[in-house]
Amino acid sequence: MTPAAQEQEMKVMKSRIMELNSALFFTESISIIKLPTHMISDVEVDAEGDVWFAIPKPGKHIDAYDKEMPAKLDFFKKGMDFFVKIRGIATLQTDVEAIMNNENISVEMRERMTAKNMIGVSVKRVESEIVDNTPKPAQRWFQASRSQLSSWFF
């Protein structure tokens, strides 16, 4: 894929994610202690396609969890005719200074990620797809069989 095509694909993916703006965040870690599934909103996508968001701090000490883990994000919104699936590597952002100095995300996101009861997460996109969820028009069985018969004979 050419760099221009990749850039166009990135723009479309980013606009679709921002349009939906809510997702389920699943970790696919094989660790004994796993982060629970979270409903997330208010996400940001940086220039490289990484998705940034904040989740509530887990009950256990943050060092009990893997810092990096396989994860997936399923973006959806009721009434929309598409959804977005992303698989990648999630990284827990625990260094407050590094978050505050990160120029790739907005000031609001930095503040959300460093709030007392929250933790920042970034997901480096490995694969993604936009799934068309447009309802297919229902055909009556009689119309469908008539169409099939006419295609056989003509």
ZASE-252511 format. One record per atom (N, C-alpha, C, O): chain; x, y, z. Coordinates in nm, 4 decimals, decimal comma. Example, Ala and Ser with C-alpha at 12.3 -4.5 7.8 and 13.67 -1.06 7.14 Angstrom:
2
PT  chain        px        py        pz
PT      A    1,3190   -0,5690    0,7800
PT      A    1,2300   -0,4500    0,7800
PT      A    1,3200   -0,3300    0,7800
PT      A    1,4236   -0,3319    0,8465
PT      A    1,2850   -0,2250    0,7080
PT      A    1,3670   -0,1060    0,7140
PT      A    1,2900    0,0030    0,7870
PT      A    1,3409    0,1138    0,8039
% end
This chain:
154
PT  chain        px        py        pz
PT      A    0,0849   -0,1170    0,0000
PT      A    0,0000    0,0000    0,0000
PT      A    0,0901    0,1242    0,0000
PT      A    0,1879    0,1308    0,0745
PT      A    0,0568    0,2204   -0,0825
PT      A    0,1376    0,3412   -0,0928
PT      A    0,1204    0,4266    0,0326
PT      A    0,0199    0,4147    0,1027
PT      A    0,2185    0,5130    0,0611
PT      A    0,2069    0,6012    0,1774
PT      A    0,0825    0,6909    0,1708
PT      A    0,0202    0,7174    0,2736
PT      A    0,0462    0,7373    0,0515
PT      A   -0,0732    0,8215    0,0374
PT      A   -0,1996    0,7421    0,0704
PT      A   -0,2913    0,7946    0,1337
PT      A   -0,2044    0,6167    0,0280
PT      A   -0,3199    0,5316    0,0578
PT      A   -0,3281    0,5007    0,2066
PT      A   -0,4368    0,4982    0,2643
PT      A   -0,2127    0,4771    0,2684
PT      A   -0,2095    0,4522    0,4125
PT      A   -0,2569    0,5748    0,4895
PT      A   -0,3313    0,5632    0,5868
PT      A   -0,2133    0,6917    0,4454
PT      A   -0,2542    0,8155    0,5112
PT      A   -0,4045    0,8376    0,4971
PT      A   -0,4702    0,8795    0,5924
PT      A   -0,4590    0,8098    0,3792
PT      A   -0,6025    0,8240    0,3570
PT      A   -0,6800    0,7247    0,4447
PT      A   -0,7817    0,7601    0,5045
PT      A   -0,6311    0,6001    0,4519
PT      A   -0,6947    0,4987    0,5361
PT      A   -0,6934    0,5425    0,6826
PT      A   -0,7911    0,5232    0,7549
PT      A   -0,5811    0,6018    0,7258
PT      A   -0,5688    0,6498    0,8638
PT      A   -0,6698    0,7608    0,8914
PT      A   -0,7312    0,7633    0,9981
PT      A   -0,6877    0,8528    0,7964
PT      A   -0,7840    0,9629    0,8134
PT      A   -0,9264    0,9091    0,8265
PT      A   -1,0028    0,9542    0,9118
PT      A   -0,9614    0,8126    0,7418
PT      A   -1,0952    0,7540    0,7465
PT      A   -1,1162    0,6822    0,8799
PT      A   -1,2201    0,6983    0,9439
PT      A   -1,0170    0,6029    0,9216
PT      A   -1,0266    0,5287    1,0474
PT      A   -1,0421    0,6254    1,1651
PT      A   -1,1255    0,6046    1,2532
PT      A   -0,9617    0,7297    1,1653
PT      A   -0,9672    0,8281    1,2744
PT      A   -1,1033    0,8971    1,2783
PT      A   -1,1608    0,9139    1,3858
PT      A   -1,1553    0,9372    1,1622
PT      A   -1,2844    1,0052    1,1608
PT      A   -1,3967    0,9117    1,2057
PT      A   -1,4888    0,9550    1,2750
PT      A   -1,3904    0,7844    1,1672
PT      A   -1,4921    0,6874    1,2100
PT      A   -1,4863    0,6653    1,3615
PT      A   -1,5898    0,6594    1,4280
PT      A   -1,3656    0,6532    1,4150
PT      A   -1,3502    0,6342    1,5593
PT      A   -1,4041    0,7556    1,6343
PT      A   -1,4754    0,7409    1,7336
PT      A   -1,3703    0,8751    1,5870
PT      A   -1,4164    0,9965    1,6549
PT      A   -1,5686    1,0114    1,6422
PT      A   -1,6333    1,0653    1,7321
PT      A   -1,6253    0,9643    1,5320
PT      A   -1,7697    0,9698    1,5126
PT      A   -1,8414    0,8777    1,6122
PT      A   -1,9456    0,9137    1,6670
PT      A   -1,7851    0,7599    1,6349
PT      A   -1,8451    0,6645    1,7281
PT      A   -1,8140    0,7028    1,8729
PT      A   -1,9037    0,7088    1,9569
PT      A   -1,6869    0,7286    1,9009
PT      A   -1,6352    0,7810    2,0271
PT      A   -1,6671    0,6988    2,1518
PT      A   -1,6452    0,7480    2,2625
PT      A   -1,7167    0,5784    2,1394
PT      A   -1,7316    0,4919    2,2561
PT      A   -1,6989    0,3490    2,2142
PT      A   -1,7261    0,3071    2,1017
PT      A   -1,6399    0,2759    2,3078
PT      A   -1,5943    0,1409    2,2739
PT      A   -1,5924    0,0529    2,3977
PT      A   -1,5979    0,1010    2,5109
PT      A   -1,5845   -0,0756    2,3733
PT      A   -1,5530   -0,1712    2,4781
PT      A   -1,4045   -0,2017    2,4658
PT      A   -1,3549   -0,2297    2,3566
PT      A   -1,3341   -0,1960    2,5779
PT      A   -1,1908   -0,2221    2,5838
PT      A   -1,1716   -0,3561    2,6530
PT      A   -1,2045   -0,3718    2,7706
PT      A   -1,1174   -0,4538    2,5782
PT      A   -1,0910   -0,5870    2,6306
PT      A   -0,9411   -0,6107    2,6305
PT      A   -0,8733   -0,5791    2,5327
PT      A   -0,8887   -0,6658    2,7387
PT      A   -0,7494   -0,7098    2,7354
PT      A   -0,7488   -0,8585    2,7066
PT      A   -0,8379   -0,9316    2,7498
PT      A   -0,6486   -0,9023    2,6340
PT      A   -0,6355   -1,0431    2,5970
PT      A   -0,5089   -1,1018    2,6577
PT      A   -0,4419   -1,1856    2,5973
PT      A   -0,4782   -1,0566    2,7765
PT      A   -0,3585   -1,0988    2,8471
PT      A   -0,3743   -1,2417    2,8970
PT      A   -0,4852   -1,2854    2,9280
PT      A   -0,2638   -1,3139    2,9045
PT      A   -0,2658   -1,4482    2,9617
PT      A   -0,2230   -1,4446    3,1085
PT      A   -0,2073   -1,5490    3,1717
PT      A   -0,2045   -1,3257    3,1613
PT      A   -0,1653   -1,3071    3,2997
PT      A   -0,2766   -1,3514    3,3939
PT      A   -0,3936   -1,3518    3,3557
PT      A   -0,2419   -1,3878    3,5139
PT      A   -0,3403   -1,4283    3,6143
PT      A   -0,4269   -1,3097    3,6542
PT      A   -0,5482   -1,3237    3,6701
PT      A   -0,3661   -1,1945    3,6703
PT      A   -0,4393   -1,0735    3,7079
PT      A   -0,4598   -0,9909    3,5815
PT      A   -0,3643   -0,9402    3,5225
PT      A   -0,5868   -0,9782    3,5407
PT      A   -0,6203   -0,9073    3,4176
PT      A   -0,7022   -0,7832    3,4487
PT      A   -0,7768   -0,7783    3,5465
PT      A   -0,6866   -0,6838    3,3638
PT      A   -0,7743   -0,5676    3,3734
PT      A   -0,9145   -0,6098    3,3331
PT      A   -0,9299   -0,6890    3,2401
PT      A   -1,0162   -0,5597    3,4001
PT      A   -1,1530   -0,5926    3,3577
PT      A   -1,1878   -0,5214    3,2276
PT      A   -1,1197   -0,4270    3,1873
PT      A   -1,2925   -0,5665    3,1633
PT      A   -1,3440   -0,5007    3,0434
PT      A   -1,3994   -0,3650    3,0843
PT      A   -1,4662   -0,3531    3,1870
PT      A   -1,3717   -0,2627    3,0039
PT      A   -1,4195   -0,1272    3,0333
PT      A   -1,4974   -0,0708    2,9155
PT      A   -1,4636   -0,0951    2,7997
PT      A   -1,6004    0,0037    2,9462
PT      A   -1,6701    0,0861    2,8477
PT      A   -1,5952    0,2189    2,8489
PT      A   -1,5855    0,2835    2,9533
PT      A   -1,5424    0,2600    2,7340
PT      A   -1,4661    0,3844    2,7297
PT      A   -1,5337    0,4837    2,6362
PT      A   -1,6066    0,4466    2,5442
PT      A   -1,5073    0,6091    2,6624
PT      A   -1,5528    0,7165    2,5743
PT      A   -1,4493    0,8270    2,5832
PT      A   -1,3528    0,8165    2,6589
PT      A   -1,4687    0,9316    2,5070
PT      A   -1,3708    1,0411    2,5042
PT      A   -1,2316    0,9902    2,4710
PT      A   -1,1381    1,0053    2,5497
PT      A   -1,2192    0,9305    2,3551
PT      A   -1,0912    0,8788    2,3086
PT      A   -1,0254    0,9804    2,2156
PT      A   -1,0910    1,0698    2,1622
PT      A   -0,8965    0,9648    2,1980
PT      A   -0,8215    1,0442    2,1004
PT      A   -0,7363    0,9502    2,0177
PT      A   -0,6907    0,8467    2,0664
PT      A   -0,7152    0,9866    1,8929
PT      A   -0,6293    0,9105    1,8033
PT      A   -0,5169    1,0029    1,7606
PT      A   -0,5422    1,1112    1,7079
PT      A   -0,3918    0,9610    1,7831
PT      A   -0,2791    1,0463    1,7461
PT      A   -0,2392    1,0249    1,6004
PT      A   -0,3031    0,9483    1,5283
PT      A   -0,1340    1,0926    1,5581
PT      A   -0,0902    1,0897    1,4178
PT      A   -0,0468    0,9497    1,3725
PT      A   -0,0583    0,9173    1,2543
PT      A    0,0029    0,8664    1,4651
PT      A    0,0461    0,7316    1,4296
PT      A   -0,0689    0,6313    1,4296
PT      A   -0,0507    0,5162    1,3900
PT      A   -0,1872    0,6741    1,4738
PT      A   -0,3013    0,5842    1,4791
PT      A   -0,3208    0,5185    1,6139
PT      A   -0,4083    0,4334    1,6291
PT      A   -0,2396    0,5570    1,7135
PT      A   -0,2574    0,5036    1,8479
PT      A   -0,3810    0,5658    1,9105
PT      A   -0,4078    0,6845    1,8918
PT      A   -0,4569    0,4852    1,9853
PT      A   -0,5785    0,5308    2,0515
PT      A   -0,5466    0,5531    2,1990
PT      A   -0,4895    0,4664    2,2652
PT      A   -0,5845    0,6711    2,2498
PT      A   -0,5563    0,7105    2,3882
PT      A   -0,6867    0,7316    2,4632
PT      A   -0,7819    0,7877    2,4088
PT      A   -0,6913    0,6863    2,5888
PT      A   -0,8090    0,7058    2,6724
PT      A   -0,7721    0,6823    2,8179
PT      A   -0,6609    0,6392    2,8485
PT      A   -0,8652    0,7107    2,9067
PT      A   -0,8442    0,6907    3,0496
PT      A   -0,9494    0,5943    3,1011
PT      A   -1,0643    0,5962    3,0570
PT      A   -0,9084    0,5093    3,1957
PT      A   -0,9999    0,4169    3,2619
PT      A   -0,9865    0,4357    3,4128
PT      A   -0,8857    0,4885    3,4597
PT      A   -1,0864    0,3933    3,4889
PT      A   -1,0722    0,4015    3,6350
PT      A   -0,9553    0,3158    3,6824
PT      A   -0,9311    0,2068    3,6306
PT      A   -0,8836    0,3673    3,7819
PT      A   -0,7712    0,2927    3,8373
PT      A   -0,8218    0,1606    3,8949
PT      A   -0,9229    0,1577    3,9649
PT      A   -0,7510    0,0509    3,8651
PT      A   -0,7933   -0,0787    3,9181
PT      A   -0,7804   -0,0832    4,0704
PT      A   -0,7058   -0,0055    4,1301
PT      A   -0,8549   -0,1762    4,1323
PT      A   -0,8522   -0,1907    4,2777
PT      A   -0,7176   -0,2381    4,3299
PT      A   -0,6718   -0,1933    4,4350
PT      A   -0,6550   -0,3277    4,2570
PT      A   -0,5237   -0,3778    4,2989
PT      A   -0,4165   -0,2754    4,2623
PT      A   -0,4386   -0,1875    4,1790
PT      A   -0,3015   -0,2881    4,3251
PT      A   -0,1904   -0,1984    4,2939
PT      A   -0,1531   -0,2138    4,1470
PT      A   -0,1500   -0,3251    4,0945
PT      A   -0,1252   -0,1039    4,0819
PT      A   -0,1015   -0,1016    3,9366
PT      A    0,0156   -0,1911    3,8949
PT      A    0,0177   -0,2407    3,7823
PT      A    0,1126   -0,2125    3,9835
PT      A    0,2268   -0,2980    3,9513
PT      A    0,1881   -0,4457    3,9397
PT      A    0,2666   -0,5261    3,8893
PT      A    0,0678   -0,4823    3,9858
PT      A    0,0220   -0,6211    3,9755
PT      A   -0,0162   -0,6576    3,8323
PT      A   -0,0246   -0,7757    3,7984
PT      A   -0,0391   -0,5583    3,7495
PT      A   -0,0815   -0,5802    3,6111
PT      A    0,0374   -0,5695    3,5167
PT      A    0,1345   -0,4993    3,5447
PT      A    0,0284   -0,6404    3,4038
PT      A    0,1293   -0,6251    3,2993
PT      A    0,1232   -0,4815    3,2493
PT      A    0,0151   -0,4234    3,2392
PT      A    0,2393   -0,4240    3,2180
PT      A    0,2417   -0,2870    3,1642
PT      A    0,1942   -0,2845    3,0187
PT      A    0,1315   -0,1878    2,9754
PT      A    0,2243   -0,3905    2,9438
PT      A    0,1801   -0,4041    2,8045
PT      A    0,1073   -0,5362    2,7893
PT      A    0,1464   -0,6377    2,8469
PT      A    0,0002   -0,5332    2,7103
PT      A   -0,0784   -0,6547    2,6900
PT      A   -0,1541   -0,6460    2,5588
PT      A   -0,1859   -0,5362    2,5133
PT      A   -0,1838   -0,7605    2,4967
PT      A   -0,2691   -0,7581    2,3780
PT      A   -0,4090   -0,7110    2,4188
PT      A   -0,4577   -0,7431    2,5272
PT      A   -0,4721   -0,6348    2,3301
PT      A   -0,6052   -0,5819    2,3624
PT      A   -0,6849   -0,5613    2,2353
PT      A   -0,6310   -0,5626    2,1246
PT      A   -0,8148   -0,5423    2,2538
PT      A   -0,8991   -0,5067    2,1405
PT      A   -0,9986   -0,4008    2,1846
PT      A   -1,0391   -0,3942    2,3007
PT      A   -1,0361   -0,3194    2,0893
PT      A   -1,1348   -0,2139    2,1082
PT      A   -1,2452   -0,2353    2,0065
PT      A   -1,2186   -0,2490    1,8871
PT      A   -1,3686   -0,2381    2,0533
PT      A   -1,4846   -0,2486    1,9651
PT      A   -1,5641   -0,1197    1,9769
PT      A   -1,6369   -0,0990    2,0740
PT      A   -1,5493   -0,0322    1,8763
PT      A   -1,6198    0,0964    1,8743
PT      A   -1,7571    0,0783    1,8133
PT      A   -1,7719    0,0141    1,7093
PT      A   -1,8575    0,1352    1,8781
PT      A   -1,9940    0,1230    1,8286
PT      A   -2,0772    0,2402    1,8800
PT      A   -2,0376    0,3099    1,9735
PT      A   -2,1907    0,2603    1,8188
PT      A   -2,2870    0,3606    1,8633
PT      A   -2,4224    0,3198    1,8090
PT      A   -2,4368    0,2919    1,6900
PT      A   -2,5201    0,3165    1,8955
PT      A   -2,6545    0,2759    1,8557
PT      A   -2,7040    0,3651    1,7423
PT      A   -2,6907    0,4874    1,7471
PT      A   -2,7610    0,3019    1,6410
PT      A   -2,8169    0,3754    1,5291
PT      A   -2,7190    0,4023    1,4158
PT      A   -2,7602    0,4492    1,3097
PT      A   -2,5917    0,3740    1,4350
PT      A   -2,4929    0,3946    1,3288
PT      A   -2,4868    0,2689    1,2420
PT      A   -2,5077    0,1577    1,2905
PT      A   -2,4579    0,2880    1,1130
PT      A   -2,4576    0,1746    1,0208
PT      A   -2,3183    0,1142    1,0009
PT      A   -2,2928    0,0490    0,8997
PT      A   -2,2295    0,1357    1,0961
PT      A   -2,0960    0,0753    1,0920
PT      A   -2,0431    0,0646    1,2341
PT      A   -2,0940    0,1295    1,3255
PT      A   -1,9402   -0,0181    1,2520
PT      A   -1,8643   -0,0203    1,3758
PT      A   -1,7186   -0,0459    1,3413
PT      A   -1,6873   -0,0884    1,2300
PT      A   -1,6293   -0,0202    1,4365
PT      A   -1,4858   -0,0310    1,4123
PT      A   -1,4268   -0,1291    1,5125
PT      A   -1,4551   -0,1220    1,6321
PT      A   -1,3443   -0,2210    1,4624
PT      A   -1,2744   -0,3178    1,5472
PT      A   -1,1243   -0,2905    1,5357
PT      A   -1,0700   -0,2776    1,4260
PT      A   -1,0600   -0,2824    1,6502
PT      A   -0,9156   -0,2595    1,6538
PT      A   -0,8521   -0,3645    1,7443
PT      A   -0,9014   -0,3922    1,8537
PT      A   -0,7430   -0,4220    1,6974
PT      A   -0,6593   -0,5106    1,7785
PT      A   -0,5233   -0,4437    1,7870
PT      A   -0,4754   -0,3833    1,6910
PT      A   -0,4616   -0,4560    1,9050
PT      A   -0,3307   -0,3957    1,9207
PT      A   -0,2683   -0,4292    2,0548
PT      A   -0,3085   -0,5226    2,1242
PT      A   -0,1684   -0,3493    2,0881
PT      A   -0,0979   -0,3654    2,2149
PT      A   -0,1332   -0,2471    2,3037
PT      A   -0,1046   -0,1320    2,2707
PT      A   -0,1964   -0,2776    2,4177
PT      A   -0,2326   -0,1734    2,5143
PT      A   -0,1167   -0,1521    2,6100
PT      A   -0,0537   -0,2477    2,6553
PT      A   -0,0890   -0,0260    2,6404
PT      A    0,0151    0,0103    2,7359
PT      A   -0,0458    0,0967    2,8443
PT      A   -0,1106    0,1975    2,8161
PT      A   -0,0243    0,0561    2,9699
PT      A   -0,0703    0,1369    3,0822
PT      A    0,0265    0,2536    3,0991
PT      A    0,1474    0,2341    3,1111
PT      A   -0,0274    0,3737    3,0998
PT      A    0,0539    0,4950    3,1107
PT      A    0,0598    0,5363    3,2576
PT      A   -0,0318    0,6009    3,3085
PT      A    0,1688    0,4984    3,3254
PT      A    0,1800    0,5237    3,4690
PT      A    0,2730    0,6391    3,5030
PT      A    0,2716    0,6880    3,6160
PT      A    0,3529    0,6830    3,4082
PT      A    0,4481    0,7918    3,4330
PT      A    0,3809    0,9258    3,4066
PT      A    0,3626    0,9659    3,2916
PT      A    0,3441    0,9951    3,5153
PT      A    0,2706    1,1217    3,5056
PT      A    0,3502    1,2249    3,4263
PT      A    0,2934    1,2974    3,3446
PT      A    0,4800    1,2321    3,4494
PT      A    0,5637    1,3304    3,3798
PT      A    0,5652    1,3043    3,2290
PT      A    0,5556    1,3980    3,1498
PT      A    0,5770    1,1779    3,1894
PT      A    0,5769    1,1431    3,0472
PT      A    0,4431    1,1773    2,9830
PT      A    0,4392    1,2247    2,8695
PT      A    0,3339    1,1537    3,0542
PT      A    0,2008    1,1880    3,0017
PT      A    0,1899    1,3383    2,9824
PT      A    0,1450    1,3845    2,8775
PT      A    0,2304    1,4146    3,0822
PT      A    0,2175    1,5607    3,0764
PT      A    0,3052    1,6216    2,9669
PT      A    0,2733    1,7290    2,9158
PT      A    0,4145    1,5555    2,9301
PT      A    0,5042    1,6059    2,8253
PT      A    0,4707    1,5497    2,6871
PT      A    0,5398    1,5806    2,5901
PT      A    0,3663    1,4681    2,6766
PT      A    0,3296    1,4062    2,5500
PT      A    0,2559    1,5074    2,4620
PT      A    0,1455    1,5509    2,4951
PT      A    0,3171    1,5440    2,3510
PT      A    0,2600    1,6431    2,2593
PT      A    0,1575    1,5820    2,1627
PT      A    0,0876    1,6550    2,0924
PT      A    0,1485    1,4487    2,1592
PT      A    0,0573    1,3811    2,0655
PT      A   -0,0886    1,3836    2,1092
PT      A   -0,1779    1,3573    2,0287
PT      A   -0,1134    1,4154    2,2373
PT      A   -0,2505    1,4159    2,2882
PT      A   -0,2843    1,5528    2,3456
PT      A   -0,1956    1,6310    2,3799
PT      A   -0,4140    1,5802    2,3555
PT      A   -0,4593    1,7125    2,4010
PT      A   -0,4352    1,7324    2,5506
PT      A   -0,4128    1,6368    2,6249
PT      A   -0,4403    1,8560    2,5919
PT      A   -0,4246    1,8901    2,7335
PT      A   -0,5361    1,8251    2,8155
PT      A   -0,5124    1,7761    2,9259
PT      A   -0,6587    1,8250    2,7604
PT      A   -0,7717    1,7642    2,8307
PT      A   -0,7481    1,6149    2,8539
PT      A   -0,7764    1,5633    2,9620
PT      A   -0,6962    1,5459    2,7521
PT      A   -0,6686    1,4024    2,7669
PT      A   -0,5579    1,3810    2,8688
PT      A   -0,5661    1,2882    2,9492
PT      A   -0,4558    1,4636    2,8677
PT      A   -0,3477    1,4504    2,9661
PT      A   -0,4024    1,4658    3,1076
PT      A   -0,3652    1,3908    3,1979
PT      A   -0,4912    1,5637    3,1263
PT      A   -0,5497    1,5857    3,2590
PT      A   -0,6366    1,4674    3,3004
PT      A   -0,6329    1,4256    3,4162
PT      A   -0,7145    1,4132    3,2076
PT      A   -0,7987    1,2980    3,2366
PT      A   -0,7142    1,1774    3,2759
PT      A   -0,7478    1,1043    3,3690
PT      A   -0,6023    1,1572    3,2027
PT      A   -0,5166    1,0409    3,2276
PT      A   -0,4398    1,0508    3,3584
PT      A   -0,3993    0,9487    3,4140
PT      A   -0,4192    1,1722    3,4082
PT      A   -0,3426    1,1892    3,5316
PT      A   -0,4295    1,2212    3,6522
PT      A   -0,3774    1,2499    3,7600
PT      A   -0,5619    1,2167    3,6353
PT      A   -0,6515    1,2398    3,7487
PT      A   -0,6266    1,1329    3,8554
PT      A   -0,5799    1,0231    3,8251
PT      A   -0,6580    1,1665    3,9790
PT      A   -0,6253    1,0800    4,0926
PT      A   -0,6831    0,9387    4,0810
PT      A   -0,6144    0,8416    4,1126
PT      A   -0,8061    0,9261    4,0370
PT      A   -0,8707    0,7953    4,0332
PT      A   -0,8688    0,7292    3,8955
PT      A   -0,9402    0,6314    3,8733
PT      A   -0,7872    0,7820    3,8016
PT      A   -0,7832    0,7307    3,6644
PT      A   -0,6411    0,6867    3,6280
PT      A   -0,5431    0,7234    3,6928
PT      A   -0,6348    0,6068    3,5218
PT      A   -0,5054    0,5683    3,4650
PT      A   -0,5168    0,5786    3,3132
PT      A   -0,6207    0,5470    3,2552
PT      A   -0,4096    0,6228    3,2506
PT      A   -0,4088    0,6368    3,1055
PT      A   -0,3745    0,5058    3,0368
PT      A   -0,2997    0,4233    3,0892
PT      A   -0,4317    0,4888    2,9171
PT      A   -0,4044    0,3701    2,8355
PT      A   -0,3848    0,4159    2,6921
PT      A   -0,4592    0,5001    2,6419
PT      A   -0,2848    0,3599    2,6271
PT      A   -0,2701    0,3815    2,4838
PT      A   -0,2720    0,2445    2,4168
PT      A   -0,2162    0,1477    2,4686
PT      A   -0,3366    0,2382    2,3015
PT      A   -0,3417    0,1124    2,2258
PT      A   -0,2761    0,1369    2,0920
PT      A   -0,3254    0,2152    2,0108
PT      A   -0,1646    0,0696    2,0693
PT      A   -0,0945    0,0764    1,9407
PT      A   -0,1666   -0,0179    1,8458
PT      A   -0,1730   -0,1388    1,8683
PT      A   -0,2198    0,0390    1,7411
PT      A   -0,3013   -0,0354    1,6449
PT      A   -0,2146   -0,1317    1,5641
PT      A   -0,1174   -0,0907    1,5006
PT      A   -0,2510   -0,2612    1,5670
PT      A   -0,1849   -0,3628    1,4867
PT      A   -0,2713   -0,3949    1,3647
PT      A   -0,2216   -0,4052    1,2525
PT      A   -0,4010   -0,4102    1,3888
PT      A   -0,4941   -0,4306    1,2778
PT      A   -0,6266   -0,3645    1,3140
PT      A   -0,6628   -0,3526    1,4311
PT      A   -0,6963   -0,3226    1,2113
PT      A   -0,8251   -0,2574    1,2331
PT      A   -0,9138   -0,2782    1,1124
PT      A   -0,8662   -0,3008    1,0011
PT      A   -1,0437   -0,2702    1,1362
PT      A   -1,1379   -0,2811    1,0250
PT      A   -1,2640   -0,2031    1,0577
PT      A   -1,3071   -0,1945    1,1727
PT      A   -1,3214   -0,1468    0,9529
PT      A   -1,4503   -0,0806    0,9624
PT      A   -1,5518   -0,1795    0,9060
PT      A   -1,5407   -0,2224    0,7911
PT      A   -1,6498   -0,2151    0,9872
PT      A   -1,7484   -0,3153    0,9478
PT      A   -1,8789   -0,2452    0,9126
PT      A   -1,9344   -0,1702    0,9929
PT      A   -1,9268   -0,2707    0,7917
PT      A   -2,0542   -0,2148    0,7468
PT      A   -2,1669   -0,2930    0,8125
PT      A   -2,1738   -0,4154    0,8014
PT      A   -2,2546   -0,2215    0,8806
PT      A   -2,3647   -0,2842    0,9528
PT      A   -2,4992   -0,2397    0,8958
PT      A   -2,6004   -0,2406    0,9659
PT      A   -2,4995   -0,2007    0,7685
PT      A   -2,6219   -0,1551    0,7043
PT      A   -2,7184   -0,2721    0,6921
PT      A   -2,6816   -0,3778    0,6409
PT      A   -2,8421   -0,2540    0,7389
PT      A   -2,9376   -0,3645    0,7259
PT      A   -2,9655   -0,3957    0,5784
PT      A   -2,9848   -0,3059    0,4965
PT      A   -2,9669   -0,5236    0,5481
PT      A   -2,9956   -0,5665    0,4115
PT      A   -3,1473   -0,5624    0,3900
PT      A   -3,2229   -0,6016    0,4789
PT      A   -3,1922   -0,5159    0,2743
PT      A   -3,3373   -0,5121    0,2506
PT      A   -3,3942   -0,6538    0,2473
PT      A   -3,3409   -0,7430    0,1814
PT      A   -3,5021   -0,6711    0,3192
PT      A   -3,5656   -0,8032    0,3253
PT      A   -3,6488   -0,8259    0,1993
PT      A   -3,7271   -0,7400    0,1588
PT      A   -3,6310   -0,9409    0,1392
PT      A   -3,7113   -0,9775    0,0225
PT      A   -3,8100   -1,0842    0,0658
PT      A   -3,7793   -1,1697    0,1489
PT      A   -3,9255   -1,0777    0,0096
PT      A   -4,0214   -1,1844    0,0354
PT      A   -3,9721   -1,3098   -0,0347
PT      A   -3,9040   -1,3019   -0,1369
PT      A   -4,0063   -1,4240    0,0196
PT      A   -3,9572   -1,5484   -0,0376
PT      A   -4,0070   -1,5663   -0,1801
PT      A   -3,9373   -1,6243   -0,2633
PT      A   -4,1268   -1,5172   -0,2088
PT      A   -4,1806   -1,5307   -0,3439
PT      A   -4,0987   -1,4485   -0,4433
PT      A   -4,0669   -1,4958   -0,5525
PT      A   -4,0649   -1,3258   -0,4052
PT      A   -3,9840   -1,2394   -0,4930
PT      A   -3,8452   -1,2984   -0,5123
PT      A   -3,7907   -1,2962   -0,6226
PT      A   -3,7885   -1,3508   -0,4048
PT      A   -3,6551   -1,4089   -0,4138
PT      A   -3,6543   -1,5309   -0,5049
PT      A   -3,5634   -1,5470   -0,5864
PT      A   -3,7553   -1,6170   -0,4917
PT      A   -3,7588   -1,7372   -0,5760
PT      A   -3,7869   -1,7007   -0,7216
PT      A   -3,7334   -1,7641   -0,8126
PT      A   -3,8697   -1,5999   -0,7443
PT      A   -3,8974   -1,5554   -0,8810
PT      A   -3,7703   -1,5005   -0,9466
PT      A   -3,7419   -1,5279   -1,0632
PT      A   -3,6954   -1,4230   -0,8695
PT      A   -3,5691   -1,3687   -0,9216
PT      A   -3,4716   -1,4811   -0,9532
PT      A   -3,4018   -1,4762   -1,0545
PT      A   -3,4665   -1,5816   -0,8676
PT      A   -3,3764   -1,6941   -0,8896
PT      A   -3,4162   -1,7711   -1,0150
PT      A   -3,3303   -1,8072   -1,0954
PT      A   -3,5452   -1,7964   -1,0322
PT      A   -3,5927   -1,8688   -1,1516
PT      A   -3,5626   -1,7922   -1,2793
PT      A   -3,5185   -1,8503   -1,3785
PT      A   -3,5864   -1,6622   -1,2766
PT      A   -3,5616   -1,5846   -1,3989
PT      A   -3,4130   -1,5771   -1,4293
PT      A   -3,3755   -1,5683   -1,5462
PT      A   -3,3276   -1,5802   -1,3287
PT      A   -3,1840   -1,5790   -1,3566
PT      A   -3,1384   -1,7107   -1,4181
PT      A   -3,0429   -1,7131   -1,4958
PT      A   -3,2053   -1,8195   -1,3842
PT      A   -3,1704   -1,9488   -1,4428
PT      A   -3,2075   -1,9564   -1,5897
PT      A   -3,1329   -2,0122   -1,6701
PT      A   -3,3241   -1,8997   -1,6257
PT      A   -3,3736   -1,9159   -1,7609
PT      A   -3,3352   -1,8031   -1,8570
PT      A   -3,3453   -1,8205   -1,9784
PT      A   -3,2924   -1,6907   -1,8066
PT      A   -3,2613   -1,5775   -1,8961
PT      A   -3,1219   -1,5324   -1,8835
PT      A   -3,0810   -1,4386   -1,9520
% end
